[in-house]
């Protein structure tokens, strides 16, 4: 499946399951908000980004091959709690999305 279509599928599923989830746009990219705060996004590179403030979850996501801290400016100023996960791991995107939503609610 194309990465954008996979993102849309995940976003639609989250919005259908949780009334606190809304689909939006921030920083020039489609995003998913929980409780009014952005927790997931779709980067123009075809990768999903996840806010994972829990240290163990953050490290686990960063351990995926090709994953890196999300640096939307590309100027060496990454968002420390955010992990950008390549499409090669799209099978992990739904569980990462659920985790990001859960951590925001927690």
MMTF fields as JSON, N, C-alpha, C and O atoms, coordinates in Angstrom:
{
  "mmtfVersion": "1.0.0",
  "mmtfProducer": "UNKNOWN",
  "numBonds": 423,
  "numAtoms": 424,
  "numGroups": 106,
  "numChains": 1,
  "numModels": 1,
  "chainsPerModel": [1],
  "groupsPerChain": [106],
  "chainIdList": ["A"],
  "bondAtomList": [4, 2, 8, 6, 12, 10, 16, 14, 20, 18, 24, 22, 28, 26, 32, 30, 36, 34, 40, 38, 44, 42, 48, 46, 52, 50, 56, 54, 60, 58, 64, 62, 68, 66, 72, 70, 76, 74, 80, 78, 84, 82, 88, 86, 92, 90, 96, 94, 100, 98, 104, 102, 108, 106, 112, 110, 116, 114, 120, 118, 124, 122, 128, 126, 132, 130, 136, 134, 140, 138, 144, 142, 148, 146, 152, 150, 156, 154, 160, 158, 164, 162, 168, 166, 172, 170, 176, 174, 180, 178, 184, 182, 188, 186, 192, 190, 196, 194, 200, 198, 204, 202, 208, 206, 212, 210, 216, 214, 220, 218, 224, 222, 228, 226, 232, 230, 236, 234, 240, 238, 244, 242, 248, 246, 252, 250, 256, 254, 260, 258, 264, 262, 268, 266, 272, 270, 276, 274, 280, 278, 284, 282, 288, 286, 292, 290, 296, 294, 300, 298, 304, 302, 308, 306, 312, 310, 316, 314, 320, 318, 324, 322, 328, 326, 332, 330, 336, 334, 340, 338, 344, 342, 348, 346, 352, 350, 356, 354, 360, 358, 364, 362, 368, 366, 372, 370, 376, 374, 380, 378, 384, 382, 388, 386, 392, 390, 396, 394, 400, 398, 404, 402, 408, 406, 412, 410, 416, 414, 420, 418],
  "bondOrderList": [1, 1, 1, 1, 1, 1, 1, 1, 1, 1, 1, 1, 1, 1, 1, 1, 1, 1, 1, 1, 1, 1, 1, 1, 1, 1, 1, 1, 1, 1, 1, 1, 1, 1, 1, 1, 1, 1, 1, 1, 1, 1, 1, 1, 1, 1, 1, 1, 1, 1, 1, 1, 1, 1, 1, 1, 1, 1, 1, 1, 1, 1, 1, 1, 1, 1, 1, 1, 1, 1, 1, 1, 1, 1, 1, 1, 1, 1, 1, 1, 1, 1, 1, 1, 1, 1, 1, 1, 1, 1, 1, 1, 1, 1, 1, 1, 1, 1, 1, 1, 1, 1, 1, 1, 1],
  "groupList": [{"groupName": "UNK", "atomNameList": ["N", "CA", "C", "O"], "elementList": ["N", "C", "C", "O"], "formalChargeList": [0, 0, 0, 0], "bondAtomList": [1, 0, 2, 1, 3, 2], "bondOrderList": [1, 1, 2], "singleLetterCode": "X", "chemCompType": "L-PEPTIDE LINKING"}],
  "groupTypeList": [0, 0, 0, 0, 0, 0, 0, 0, 0, 0, 0, 0, 0, 0, 0, 0, 0, 0, 0, 0, 0, 0, 0, 0, 0, 0, 0, 0, 0, 0, 0, 0, 0, 0, 0, 0, 0, 0, 0, 0, 0, 0, 0, 0, 0, 0, 0, 0, 0, 0, 0, 0, 0, 0, 0, 0, 0, 0, 0, 0, 0, 0, 0, 0, 0, 0, 0, 0, 0, 0, 0, 0, 0, 0, 0, 0, 0, 0, 0, 0, 0, 0, 0, 0, 0, 0, 0, 0, 0, 0, 0, 0, 0, 0, 0, 0, 0, 0, 0, 0, 0, 0, 0, 0, 0, 0],
  "groupIdList": [1, 2, 3, 4, 5, 6, 7, 8, 9, 10, 11, 12, 13, 14, 15, 16, 17, 18, 19, 20, 21, 22, 23, 24, 25, 26, 27, 28, 29, 30, 31, 32, 33, 34, 35, 36, 37, 38, 39, 40, 41, 42, 43, 44, 45, 46, 47, 48, 49, 50, 51, 52, 53, 54, 55, 56, 57, 58, 59, 60, 61, 62, 63, 64, 65, 66, 67, 68, 69, 70, 71, 72, 73, 74, 75, 76, 77, 78, 79, 80, 81, 82, 83, 84, 85, 86, 87, 88, 89, 90, 91, 92, 93, 94, 95, 96, 97, 98, 99, 100, 101, 102, 103, 104, 105, 106],
  "secStructList": [7, 7, 2, 2, 2, 2, 2, 2, 2, 2, 2, 2, 2, 2, 2, 2, 2, 7, 6, 6, 3, 3, 3, 3, 3, 3, 6, 6, 3, 3, 3, 3, 3, 3, 6, 6, 3, 3, 3, 3, 3, 3, 7, 6, 6, 1, 7, 3, 3, 3, 3, 7, 7, 1, 2, 2, 2, 2, 2, 2, 2, 2, 6, 1, 6, 6, 7, 3, 3, 3, 7, 6, 6, 1, 1, 1, 7, 7, 3, 3, 3, 3, 3, 3, 3, 7, 4, 4, 4, 2, 2, 2, 2, 2, 2, 2, 2, 2, 2, 2, 2, 2, 2, 2, 2, 7],
  "xCoordList": [0.857, 0.0, 0.899, 1.961, 0.462, 1.232, 1.223, 0.2, 2.347, 2.46, 1.374, 0.87, 1.01, -0.028, -1.38, -2.136, -1.676, -2.929, -2.94, -3.971, -1.795, -1.704, -1.908, -2.614, -1.291, -1.503, -2.981, -3.535, -3.634, -5.057, -5.899, -6.833, -5.581, -6.308, -6.168, -7.153, -4.96, -4.706, -5.417, -6.052, -5.314, -5.95, -7.463, -8.074, -8.063, -9.514, -9.941, -10.961, -9.162, -9.476, -9.403, -10.294, -8.356, -8.225, -9.377, -9.933, -9.734, -10.824, -12.167, -13.009, -12.357, -13.608, -13.707, -14.805, -12.578, -12.57, -12.541, -12.945, -12.069, -11.839, -12.378, -11.888, -13.374, -13.953, -12.994, -13.243, -11.905, -10.921, -9.885, -9.014, -9.983, -9.041, -9.651, -10.81, -8.85, -9.301, -8.2, -7.01, -8.63, -7.695, -7.525, -8.502, -6.285, -6.01, -4.8, -4.372, -4.263, -3.067, -2.244, -2.772, -0.956, -0.035, 1.335, 1.696, 2.085, 3.446, 3.473, 4.452, 2.422, 2.375, 2.172, 2.406, 1.738, 1.536, 0.225, -0.255, -0.349, -1.522, -1.117, -0.013, -2.016, -1.684, -2.917, -4.051, -2.654, -3.69, -3.489, -2.399, -4.565, -4.521, -5.324, -6.329, -4.864, -5.582, -5.689, -4.679, -6.893, -7.075, -6.6, -6.159, -6.684, -6.282, -4.801, -4.383, -4.0, -2.546, -2.111, -2.581, -1.214, -0.693, 0.148, 1.039, -0.157, 0.6, 1.143, 2.022, 0.61, 1.02, 0.98, 0.119, 1.912, 1.886, 2.381, 2.923, 2.174, 2.647, 3.583, 3.153, 4.861, 5.873, 5.852, 5.5, 6.227, 6.228, 7.187, 7.092, 8.094, 9.033, 8.37, 9.002, 7.083, 6.382, 6.571, 6.422, 6.899, 7.118, 6.129, 5.674, 5.805, 4.952, 5.826, 6.906, 5.332, 6.024, 5.101, 3.889, 5.688, 4.931, 5.543, 6.76, 4.699, 5.165, 5.116, 4.047, 6.294, 6.418, 7.211, 8.417, 6.534, 7.254, 7.75, 8.613, 7.226, 7.701, 9.067, 9.193, 10.076, 11.45, 11.582, 12.272, 10.938, 11.054, 10.413, 10.983, 9.241, 8.565, 9.362, 9.465, 9.917, 10.715, 11.942, 12.236, 12.646, 13.848, 13.508, 14.239, 12.402, 11.988, 11.727, 12.149, 11.038, 10.762, 12.049, 12.229, 12.939, 14.208, 15.084, 15.969, 14.833, 15.593, 15.228, 15.935, 14.134, 13.744, 14.719, 15.103, 15.107, 16.073, 15.565, 14.483, 16.351, 16.001, 15.22, 15.045, 14.743, 14.002, 14.971, 16.144, 14.463, 15.301, 14.428, 13.202, 15.077, 14.34, 13.755, 14.383, 12.564, 11.869, 12.426, 12.378, 12.951, 13.541, 12.852, 13.369, 11.685, 10.926, 11.647, 11.363, 12.558, 13.278, 14.494, 15.039, 14.914, 16.136, 17.362, 18.277, 17.371, 18.479, 19.169, 19.82, 19.02, 19.686, 19.022, 19.675, 17.712, 16.959, 15.758, 14.613, 16.025, 14.922, 14.02, 14.429, 12.794, 11.835, 12.179, 12.051, 12.6, 13.182, 12.234, 12.691, 10.946, 10.012, 9.435, 8.668, 9.796, 9.204, 10.138, 11.343, 9.554, 10.313, 9.692, 8.478, 10.525, 10.104, 10.412, 11.561, 9.379, 9.503, 9.242, 8.173, 10.207, 10.063, 8.964, 8.533, 8.536, 7.48, 7.875, 7.002, 9.157, 9.595, 9.004, 8.917, 8.602, 8.021, 6.538, 6.015, 5.857, 4.439, 3.589, 2.513, 4.053, 3.306, 3.313, 2.442, 4.283, 4.373, 3.639, 3.388, 3.298, 2.646, 1.367, 1.192, 0.463, -0.751, -0.476, -1.102, 0.453, 0.733, 1.444, 1.206, 2.31, 2.949, 1.907, 1.978, 0.95, -0.123, -0.954, -1.258, -1.326, -2.085, -1.305, -1.872, -0.004, 0.833, 0.875, 0.75, 1.047, 1.087, -0.217, -0.2, -1.352, -2.66, -2.777, -3.208, -2.398, -2.486, -1.632, -2.071, -0.4, 0.492, -0.034, 0.184, -0.716, -1.298, -2.441, -2.611, -3.219, -4.361, -3.921, -4.607, -2.731, -2.281, -1.869, -1.466],
  "yCoordList": [-1.181, 0.0, 1.239, 1.255, 2.241, 3.483, 4.119, 4.078, 4.706, 5.22, 6.232, 6.197, 7.128, 8.114, 7.432, 7.795, 6.457, 5.719, 4.975, 4.905, 4.427, 3.715, 4.691, 4.379, 5.879, 6.91, 7.241, 7.269, 7.495, 7.858, 6.764, 7.054, 5.519, 4.383, 4.369, 4.191, 4.554, 4.576, 5.764, 5.617, 6.936, 8.146, 7.977, 8.303, 7.468, 7.267, 6.274, 6.469, 5.208, 4.207, 4.822, 4.601, 5.586, 6.215, 7.176, 7.187, 7.984, 8.952, 8.251, 8.736, 7.114, 6.37, 5.717, 5.557, 5.341, 4.64, 5.548, 5.135, 6.785, 7.65, 9.053, 9.743, 9.483, 10.817, 11.961, 13.104, 11.668, 12.703, 12.905, 13.767, 12.103, 12.179, 13.012, 12.826, 13.934, 14.702, 14.747, 14.765, 14.763, 14.844, 16.314, 17.059, 16.724, 18.137, 18.323, 17.399, 19.526, 19.889, 20.817, 21.779, 20.525, 21.38, 21.288, 20.254, 22.356, 22.395, 21.935, 21.33, 22.213, 21.858, 20.381, 19.928, 19.617, 18.191, 17.736, 18.344, 16.669, 16.087, 15.573, 15.061, 15.716, 15.24, 14.712, 14.9, 14.05, 13.514, 14.153, 14.116, 14.741, 15.358, 14.515, 13.902, 14.498, 13.859, 14.887, 15.43, 15.154, 16.172, 17.54, 18.348, 17.808, 19.104, 19.269, 20.316, 18.264, 18.337, 17.354, 16.217, 17.805, 16.939, 15.822, 16.072, 14.586, 13.441, 12.544, 11.715, 12.715, 11.899, 12.782, 13.654, 12.551, 13.292, 12.449, 11.357, 12.993, 12.335, 13.289, 14.317, 12.95, 13.804, 13.651, 12.592, 14.707, 14.689, 13.638, 13.287, 13.142, 12.096, 10.719, 9.742, 10.646, 9.367, 8.57, 7.348, 9.262, 8.619, 9.175, 10.313, 8.372, 8.853, 9.288, 8.745, 10.281, 10.778, 10.608, 10.805, 10.242, 9.925, 10.626, 10.611, 11.238, 11.807, 10.691, 10.179, 10.327, 9.221, 9.699, 9.466, 10.371, 10.911, 9.861, 10.16, 8.658, 7.591, 7.108, 6.712, 7.143, 6.83, 5.444, 5.29, 4.442, 3.079, 2.969, 2.351, 3.561, 3.518, 4.305, 3.896, 5.429, 6.278, 5.512, 5.515, 4.869, 4.11, 2.927, 2.627, 2.257, 1.123, 1.584, 0.921, 2.711, 3.23, 3.666, 3.411, 4.319, 4.751, 3.566, 3.702, 2.415, 1.218, 0.593, -0.287, 1.044, 0.526, 1.049, 2.218, 0.197, 0.564, 1.761, 1.711, 2.824, 4.021, 5.056, 6.179, 4.707, 5.672, 6.706, 6.416, 7.913, 8.998, 10.025, 10.01, 10.909, 12.008, 12.879, 13.085, 13.38, 14.213, 15.632, 16.294, 16.083, 17.42, 18.141, 18.157, 18.739, 19.341, 20.491, 20.773, 21.149, 22.262, 21.787, 22.539, 20.556, 20.006, 20.861, 20.969, 21.456, 22.322, 21.827, 22.596, 20.547, 19.989, 20.353, 20.388, 20.626, 20.946, 20.009, 20.439, 18.725, 17.758, 17.955, 18.492, 17.508, 17.472, 16.22, 15.102, 16.397, 15.311, 14.148, 13.01, 14.397, 13.315, 12.658, 11.701, 13.163, 12.712, 11.782, 12.018, 10.719, 9.757, 9.67, 9.524, 9.761, 9.631, 8.211, 7.771, 7.5, 6.08, 5.862, 6.216, 5.285, 5.098, 4.101, 3.275, 4.213, 3.345, 1.871, 1.004, 1.573, 0.18, -0.509, -1.735, 0.301, -0.236, 0.088, 0.205, 0.233, 0.613, -0.4, -0.057, -1.629, -2.623, -2.267, -2.712, -1.474, -1.054, 0.272, 0.637, 0.987, 2.285, 2.24, 3.109, 1.264, 1.266, 1.152, 1.849, 0.28, 0.14, 1.381, 1.782, 1.988, 3.239, 4.346, 5.156, 4.378, 5.373, 5.169, 6.129, 3.919, 3.63, 4.055, 4.611, 3.793, 4.176, 5.69, 6.196, 6.411, 7.882, 8.428, 9.343, 7.874, 8.316, 7.974, 8.804, 6.764, 6.333, 7.209, 7.601, 7.524, 8.334, 9.759, 10.388, 10.272, 11.616, 11.605, 12.56, 10.53, 10.436, 10.198, 10.571, 9.551, 9.125, 10.231, 10.004],
  "zCoordList": [0.0, 0.0, 0.0, 0.622, -0.689, -0.715, 0.679, 1.363, 1.111, 2.487, 2.868, 3.99, 1.951, 2.286, 2.486, 3.386, 1.657, 1.81, 3.148, 3.816, 3.531, 4.818, 5.971, 6.93, 5.884, 6.911, 7.009, 8.108, 5.869, 5.863, 6.495, 7.243, 6.206, 6.773, 8.306, 9.024, 8.787, 10.232, 10.875, 11.919, 10.255, 10.793, 10.877, 11.895, 9.804, 9.797, 10.87, 11.531, 11.044, 12.07, 13.465, 14.286, 13.738, 15.059, 15.333, 16.431, 14.334, 14.506, 14.729, 15.484, 14.071, 14.234, 15.609, 16.143, 16.179, 17.474, 18.682, 19.769, 18.522, 19.679, 19.419, 18.525, 20.18, 19.962, 20.296, 19.913, 21.004, 21.333, 20.238, 20.349, 19.178, 18.065, 16.947, 16.574, 16.421, 15.266, 14.217, 14.532, 12.97, 11.859, 11.509, 11.433, 11.296, 11.105, 10.204, 9.513, 10.225, 9.463, 10.358, 10.916, 10.49, 11.241, 10.595, 10.033, 10.674, 10.136, 8.678, 8.239, 7.937, 6.534, 6.253, 5.132, 7.257, 7.031, 7.659, 8.615, 7.121, 7.761, 9.138, 9.323, 10.09, 11.434, 12.135, 11.694, 13.229, 14.101, 15.461, 16.031, 15.971, 17.286, 18.266, 17.907, 19.498, 20.59, 21.697, 22.145, 22.138, 23.163, 22.705, 23.523, 21.416, 20.871, 20.596, 20.101, 20.904, 20.7, 19.617, 19.567, 18.759, 17.706, 18.327, 19.139, 17.928, 18.438, 17.327, 17.564, 16.104, 14.971, 13.73, 13.606, 12.819, 11.572, 10.416, 10.592, 9.224, 8.013, 7.299, 6.777, 7.275, 6.66, 5.143, 4.623, 4.443, 2.979, 2.415, 1.239, 3.225, 2.805, 2.732, 2.33, 3.124, 3.105, 4.378, 4.382, 5.463, 6.756, 7.774, 7.655, 8.765, 9.853, 11.015, 11.247, 11.739, 12.925, 14.127, 14.03, 15.248, 16.453, 17.654, 17.835, 18.472, 19.731, 20.776, 21.111, 21.281, 22.231, 23.447, 23.533, 24.391, 25.551, 26.548, 27.373, 26.486, 27.362, 26.853, 25.694, 27.71, 27.297, 26.673, 25.665, 27.246, 26.719, 25.337, 24.437, 25.164, 23.86, 22.816, 21.66, 23.238, 22.348, 21.852, 20.657, 22.756, 22.389, 21.496, 20.552, 21.791, 20.97, 19.532, 18.584, 19.367, 18.022, 17.329, 16.138, 18.062, 17.471, 17.063, 16.219, 17.664, 17.342, 16.001, 15.51, 15.411, 14.092, 13.042, 13.069, 12.137, 11.101, 10.292, 9.707, 10.268, 9.513, 10.298, 9.826, 11.487, 12.316, 12.872, 13.107, 13.077, 13.592, 14.292, 14.174, 15.017, 15.625, 14.521, 13.482, 14.749, 13.773, 13.823, 14.86, 12.698, 12.574, 11.414, 10.297, 11.679, 10.574, 9.874, 8.71, 10.55, 9.93, 9.135, 8.327, 9.359, 8.74, 9.053, 8.238, 10.221, 10.633, 11.903, 12.611, 12.175, 13.347, 14.664, 15.707, 14.616, 15.831, 15.944, 15.806, 16.196, 16.228, 17.44, 18.469, 17.284, 18.39, 19.204, 18.704, 20.407, 21.195, 21.501, 21.612, 21.64, 21.954, 20.703, 20.802, 19.539, 18.289, 17.52, 17.434, 16.964, 16.168, 14.775, 14.635, 13.765, 12.371, 11.926, 11.968, 11.5, 11.186, 9.69, 9.193, 8.974, 7.531, 7.152, 7.957, 5.904, 5.377, 5.385, 5.342, 5.438, 5.522, 6.758, 6.815, 7.744, 8.981, 9.095, 10.203, 7.965, 8.019, 8.779, 9.268, 8.884, 9.67, 11.157, 11.904, 11.584, 12.992, 13.234, 14.383, 12.171, 12.325, 13.174, 14.028, 12.979, 13.807, 15.306, 16.105, 15.691, 17.127, 17.667, 18.806, 16.864, 17.294, 17.436, 18.361, 16.527, 16.604, 17.857, 18.565, 18.139, 19.363, 20.599, 21.54, 20.592, 21.732, 21.894, 23.009, 20.805, 20.866, 21.432, 22.256, 20.997, 21.505, 22.986, 23.786, 23.347, 24.758, 25.659, 26.74, 25.219, 26.039, 26.188, 27.223, 25.18, 25.272, 26.285, 27.044, 26.295, 27.199, 28.64, 29.592, 28.773, 30.086, 30.954, 32.094]
}
